[in-house]
């Protein structure tokens, strides 16, 4: 029979973290014995897979929900259904175990992963931009700085039309940018990214960044009651009508 790991005997917290804000389902379990990570296809499958996957991580580590200190989740911004899934699951597990939750900035996950790919960029004076495709010709973007104390928010996550983001970056060209908008809108962003020193379009491990940010949030005392957990929605409208799509296509054609 597998021996149970007693988290309370260590100063290191036991944290379960979940994120389904993108097409990737990421989970991380941090214990005094180490970190267990899972990155797999999410999307529509995430709602059915996330609870079994989380319970399997716990079982593999030999701990129970009651032994956790907190449950972290990617609060957003991101996919509407994915945000609701992660928040609801984190709340449900936390309520059942009597534990608090840790809401995490989903764009900060991208910044943290990018920094892990280029450790030399860890300079408190450097601004790290994240730009993620939000569909409908829009982008979720935010800017951060990193220091020994962890990440700090310089420009909080916001929803930008692509022209608005380009206009802002034209006035103040970014030096470091991460996120899939670099690929999705490569041609249109190229002029404002001419001076960029670092571009990181792809994540290496979302789950590893999830584990790091969960630990940072715990150390900062950012745990809240599960009843207060809410997704960060930056867009009330999640789809265009047929007429709006046709109008948008016509406008794009006229602009060429």
Secondary structure, 3 states (H helix, E strand, C coil): CCCCCCHHHCCCCCEEEEECCCCEEEEEEEECCEEEEEEEECHHHHHHHHHHHHHHHHHHHCCCHHHCCEEEEEEECCCHHHHHHHHHHHHHHHHHHCCEEEEEEHHHHHHHHHHHHCHHHCCCCCCEEEEEECCCCEEEEEEEEEECCEEEEEEEEEEEEHHHHHHHHHHCCCCEEECCHHHHCHHHHHHHHCCCCEEECCCCCHHHHHHHHHHHHHHCCCCECHHHCCCCCCCCCCCCCHHHHHHHHHHHHHHC
